[in-house]
């Protein structure tokens, strides 16, 4: 089994979070199941890993020029990118198996206090905390690496040459910044052709390179993608995003009807189609086209893990739901309750969607110029 030594961990912190003179405290943020039935083997492994990392960071604290290391736990929020609870717990002993025992395991602190007094955060959680930590980082000026679903099998990604990752991601960002739109052609079961046009006007892209040199920034680790929020129509002009978006959900292919950057209906009457149609009816904000993402790690030899955290960094993906943490217009207030807030990636790689592939993806620039970025799922620009 691949492991991270003390030297690896020191190198990881210095690579991901280049030293800043204000750095004093590092925190490891974990979520705890509310009920025993909710727990999983992967979740327990991740919590055990977090405790090991906590002790490692305590050992190398002086080498990192830090005053303190905290293990911070909170009750799980039930869905990816939902808002964090008001309070967390600074763990003094062992992590409890369920959140009911958190009060016995540590000292309660408001997240406002935690964020004001923590400069570096690793967040290997079950449910993604990327969205709320991005928002909080800007407010409290900490830096955070969010690691939802991280597993021991992903450790090789922490040893990548992130200079090459950085080079590829920045090439994609530069193109996305110039693009006015993206034409994406999908193939279902090798013969059915579907198309979605994504409106990229009025937007700039983001580069997730695995490094957070600036205070007030947060993002995923492992990293390796450029991403952009399609225009959502918040100006006077409607969004031009439109088409039929195929998504394989388990064994079924669901066809989302997209208009003005929203999935507004679903074709078909299979179980997955009925569930998705009901979800859109109940939560229209779920249908927002929240992100186009371009992962680059597959070409560097990284294999799928079955977890969104890593798999979205392998290739092209489209996200539904919340976007304001990426500079978009749809946020928690657009959903009916905090429990319904979601940012959900649909990843177009053979492991996750074997029945659906990207035949071509063309970025459209000014003067009617176009550039093929992807063809048959492979990048043409590197």
BELMOFEN-V631960 format. One record per backbone hydrogen bond with DSSP energy under -0.5 kcal/mol. NH is the residue of the N-H (numbers start at 0). CO is the residue of the C=O. If there is no record, write none. Layout:
nh/co
NH/CO
NH/CO
//
This chain:
nh/co
4/2
8/4
9/5
10/6
11/7
12/8
13/9
14/10
15/11
16/12
22/19
25/67
26/119
27/69
28/26
28/121
29/27
29/71
31/73
37/34
38/34
38/35
43/39
44/40
45/41
46/42
47/43
48/44
49/45
50/46
51/47
52/48
53/49
54/50
55/51
56/52
57/53
58/54
59/55
60/57
63/59
64/61
65/60
66/23
67/23
69/25
71/27
71/69
72/88
73/29
75/31
80/127
81/78
87/108
88/72
89/106
90/70
90/88
91/104
92/104
98/32
100/97
101/98
103/100
104/100
104/101
105/101
106/89
108/87
110/85
113/109
114/110
115/111
116/112
117/114
118/24
119/24
120/142
121/26
122/144
124/122
132/128
133/129
134/130
135/131
136/132
137/133
138/134
139/135
140/136
142/118
143/216
144/120
145/143
145/218
146/122
148/124
149/146
153/150
154/151
156/153
157/153
157/154
158/155
159/156
161/159
163/160
164/160
165/161
166/162
167/163
168/164
169/165
170/166
171/167
172/168
173/169
174/170
175/171
176/172
177/173
178/174
179/363
180/363
181/197
182/361
183/181
183/195
184/182
184/359
185/183
185/193
186/356
187/191
188/354
190/187
191/187
192/190
193/185
195/183
196/241
197/181
197/195
198/196
199/179
199/197
200/179
202/199
205/226
207/205
207/224
208/206
211/15
215/141
216/213
218/143
220/145
223/207
224/207
225/293
226/205
227/291
229/227
230/198
241/196
242/257
243/194
244/242
244/255
245/243
246/253
248/246
248/251
249/247
251/248
253/246
253/251
254/266
255/244
255/253
256/264
257/242
257/255
258/261
259/240
260/240
261/258
262/286
263/256
263/261
264/256
266/254
273/269
274/270
275/271
276/272
277/273
278/274
279/275
280/276
281/277
282/278
285/282
286/282
286/283
287/284
288/260
289/287
289/318
290/318
291/227
292/316
293/225
294/314
295/223
295/312
296/312
297/313
298/295
299/296
300/297
301/296
309/306
310/306
311/307
312/309
313/310
314/310
316/292
317/345
318/290
319/343
320/287
321/341
322/329
323/329
325/322
326/323
327/322
330/328
333/330
334/331
339/336
340/336
340/337
342/79
343/319
344/342
345/317
346/344
347/315
348/346
351/348
352/348
355/352
356/186
358/184
358/356
359/184
360/373
361/182
362/370
363/180
364/368
367/364
368/365
370/362
372/360
372/370
373/360
374/377
375/358
376/357
377/374
379/372
//
